Amino acid sequence: MRLTVFWDRMRQQFGDTYAESVAKDYVMAELDGRTIEQALADGEPAKRVWQAVVATFNVPSKLQ
C-alpha cells in the first residue's frame, strides 16, 4: 500500500482534520504502543499500519 492510499483512507475514515490528529496522538497497542506517525517514521509498512487502524477503529468494509 502506498502512503498516498493510506492517507486517503485515513481521511475518508476520520475526515481531513481528525485523521492527522489520530495519526499524531492516538497510541495503538497493535503498533507496539506507538502512534501511526511514529510507526510510519520507524519504517513500518503502510499496509501494516492500516491493518492496525482497521483492528482498532470501526472501519467500514469498503475501506478495508
FIPA-724452 format. One record per residue: x, y, z of N, C-alpha, C in turn; residue number from 1; residue in one letter. Coordinates in pm, whole numbers, m for minus. Layout:
N
nu:X&nv:Y&nw:Z&cau:X&cav:Y&caw:Z&cu:X&cv:Y&cw:Z&k:NUM&r:a
...
This chain:
64
nu:85&nv:m117&nw:0&cau:0&cav:0&caw:0&cu:90&cv:124&cw:0&k:1&r:m
nu:60&nv:215&nw:m88&cau:134&cav:342&caw:m93&cu:85&cv:435&cw:17&k:2&r:r
nu:173&nv:524&nw:59&cau:135&cav:620&caw:162&cu:19&cv:708&cw:117&k:3&r:l
nu:14&nv:740&nw:m11&cau:m96&cav:823&caw:m60&cu:m230&cv:752&cw:m42&k:4&r:t
nu:m233&nv:622&nw:m65&cau:m355&cav:544&caw:m45&cu:m388&cv:537&cw:104&k:5&r:v
nu:m286&nv:515&nw:186&cau:m305&cav:511&caw:330&cu:m371&cv:640&cw:379&k:6&r:f
nu:m313&nv:755&nw:342&cau:m367&cav:883&caw:390&cu:m504&cv:913&cw:331&k:7&r:w
nu:m529&nv:869&nw:210&cau:m662&cav:886&caw:151&cu:m765&cv:808&cw:235&k:8&r:d
nu:m731&nv:686&nw:272&cau:m823&cav:606&caw:355&cu:m840&cv:668&cw:494&k:9&r:r
nu:m732&nv:718&nw:549&cau:m741&cav:784&caw:681&cu:m837&cv:903&cw:674&k:10&r:m
nu:m825&nv:984&nw:568&cau:m914&cav:1100&caw:552&cu:m1058&cv:1057&cw:529&k:11&r:r
nu:m1078&nv:950&nw:454&cau:m1213&cav:901&caw:433&cu:m1275&cv:850&cw:564&k:12&r:q
nu:m1194&nv:787&nw:646&cau:m1243&cav:731&caw:772&cu:m1268&cv:838&cw:877&k:13&r:q
nu:m1174&nv:932&nw:891&cau:m1178&cav:1026&caw:1004&cu:m1206&cv:1171&cw:965&k:14&r:f
nu:m1198&nv:1204&nw:836&cau:m1209&cav:1344&caw:795&cu:m1069&cv:1405&cw:790&k:15&r:g
nu:m1058&nv:1515&nw:718&cau:m927&cav:1576&caw:694&cu:m853&cv:1613&cw:822&k:16&r:d
nu:m917&nv:1684&nw:909&cau:m851&cav:1734&caw:1029&cu:m830&cv:1624&cw:1133&k:17&r:t
nu:m931&nv:1545&nw:1158&cau:m922&cav:1444&caw:1262&cu:m824&cv:1333&cw:1224&k:18&r:y
nu:m807&nv:1303&nw:1097&cau:m712&cav:1200&caw:1054&cu:m572&cv:1234&cw:1101&k:19&r:a
nu:m532&nv:1358&nw:1087&cau:m399&cav:1400&caw:1131&cu:m386&cv:1389&cw:1283&k:20&r:e
nu:m491&nv:1426&nw:1353&cau:m491&cav:1419&caw:1498&cu:m479&cv:1274&cw:1546&k:21&r:s
nu:m555&nv:1185&nw:1487&cau:m548&cav:1043&caw:1523&cu:m407&cv:990&cw:1498&k:22&r:v
nu:m350&nv:1025&nw:1384&cau:m217&cav:977&caw:1349&cu:m110&cv:1027&cw:1446&k:23&r:a
nu:m128&nv:1147&nw:1495&cau:m28&cav:1209&caw:1582&cu:m46&cv:1172&cw:1728&k:24&r:k
nu:m169&nv:1156&nw:1773&cau:m197&cav:1148&caw:1916&cu:m240&cv:1011&cw:1969&k:25&r:d
nu:m296&nv:925&nw:1887&cau:m355&cav:802&caw:1935&cu:m250&cv:691&cw:1941&k:26&r:y
nu:m218&nv:646&nw:2061&cau:m122&cav:536&caw:2079&cu:m197&cv:405&cw:2062&k:27&r:v
nu:m143&nv:319&nw:1978&cau:m214&cav:195&caw:1943&cu:m135&cv:73&cw:1990&k:28&r:m
nu:m203&nv:m16&nw:2062&cau:m141&cav:m140&caw:2108&cu:m93&cv:m224&cw:1990&k:29&r:a
nu:m172&nv:m223&nw:1881&cau:m138&cav:m302&caw:1763&cu:m8&cv:m255&cw:1696&k:30&r:e
nu:34&nv:m134&nw:1731&cau:160&cav:m80&caw:1676&cu:267&cv:m75&cw:1785&k:31&r:l
nu:257&nv:m167&nw:1880&cau:355&cav:m178&caw:1988&cu:366&cv:m51&cw:2070&k:32&r:d
nu:252&nv:11&nw:2096&cau:250&cav:130&caw:2180&cu:299&cv:256&cw:2113&k:33&r:g
nu:291&nv:258&nw:1980&cau:332&cav:377&caw:1905&cu:211&cv:441&cw:1840&k:34&r:r
nu:229&nv:565&nw:1801&cau:126&cav:632&caw:1721&cu:146&cv:591&cw:1575&k:35&r:t
nu:49&nv:626&nw:1493&cau:62&cav:600&caw:1349&cu:183&cv:672&cw:1293&k:36&r:i
nu:199&nv:799&nw:1329&cau:315&cav:875&caw:1281&cu:446&cv:809&cw:1321&k:37&r:e
nu:456&nv:765&nw:1446&cau:579&cav:701&caw:1493&cu:605&cv:572&cw:1418&k:38&r:q
nu:502&nv:491&nw:1399&cau:519&cav:364&caw:1330&cu:565&cv:385&cw:1186&k:39&r:a
nu:504&nv:480&nw:1117&cau:545&cav:508&caw:978&cu:688&cv:562&cw:975&k:40&r:l
nu:722&nv:649&nw:1070&cau:859&cav:704&caw:1076&cu:961&cv:595&cw:1106&k:41&r:a
nu:919&nv:494&nw:1181&cau:1009&cav:382&caw:1213&cu:1021&cv:283&cw:1098&k:42&r:d
nu:948&nv:306&nw:990&cau:960&cav:220&caw:873&cu:857&cv:110&cw:862&k:43&r:g
nu:756&nv:112&nw:949&cau:650&cav:11&caw:936&cu:580&cv:31&cw:801&k:44&r:e
nu:551&nv:m77&nw:731&cau:479&cav:m65&caw:605&cu:340&cv:m2&cw:626&k:45&r:p
nu:299&nv:81&nw:534&cau:170&cav:148&caw:544&cu:56&cv:47&cw:554&k:46&r:a
nu:69&nv:m66&nw:486&cau:m36&cav:m168&caw:491&cu:m52&cv:m223&cw:633&k:47&r:k
nu:59&nv:m249&nw:701&cau:52&cav:m299&caw:838&cu:m10&cv:m195&cw:931&k:48&r:r
nu:26&nv:m69&nw:911&cau:m30&cav:38&caw:993&cu:m180&cv:49&cw:967&k:49&r:v
nu:m220&nv:40&nw:841&cau:m362&cav:46&caw:810&cu:m437&cv:m70&cw:873&k:50&r:w
nu:m379&nv:m189&nw:870&cau:m442&cav:m305&caw:933&cu:m461&cv:m281&cw:1082&k:51&r:q
nu:m369&nv:m213&nw:1146&cau:m383&cav:m178&caw:1287&cu:m497&cv:m80&cw:1308&k:52&r:a
nu:m511&nv:15&nw:1216&cau:m622&cav:111&caw:1223&cu:m755&cv:35&cw:1211&k:53&r:v
nu:m763&nv:m56&nw:1116&cau:m885&cav:m134&caw:1095&cu:m918&cv:m216&cw:1220&k:54&r:v
nu:m816&nv:m272&nw:1284&cau:m837&cav:m354&caw:1403&cu:m880&cv:m269&cw:1523&k:55&r:a
nu:m843&nv:m143&nw:1525&cau:m869&cav:m57&caw:1640&cu:m1000&cv:20&cw:1628&k:56&r:t
nu:m1031&nv:66&nw:1508&cau:m1147&cav:151&caw:1487&cu:m1252&cv:79&cw:1403&k:57&r:f
nu:m1372&nv:126&nw:1406&cau:m1482&cav:68&caw:1330&cu:m1475&cv:118&cw:1185&k:58&r:n
nu:m1389&nv:55&nw:1107&cau:m1367&cav:96&caw:968&cu:m1463&cv:20&cw:877&k:59&r:v
nu:m1538&nv:93&nw:792&cau:m1632&cav:25&caw:701&cu:m1557&cv:m70&cw:606&k:60&r:p
nu:m1623&nv:m176&nw:569&cau:m1561&cav:m278&caw:484&cu:m1509&cv:m221&cw:353&k:61&r:s
nu:m1573&nv:m117&nw:300&cau:m1528&cav:m61&caw:172&cu:m1388&cv:1&cw:183&k:62&r:k
nu:m1343&nv:35&nw:303&cau:m1210&cav:93&caw:322&cu:m1107&cv:m9&cw:367&k:63&r:l
nu:m1152&nv:m128&nw:399&cau:m1059&cav:m228&caw:450&cu:m983&cv:m288&cw:335&k:64&r:q
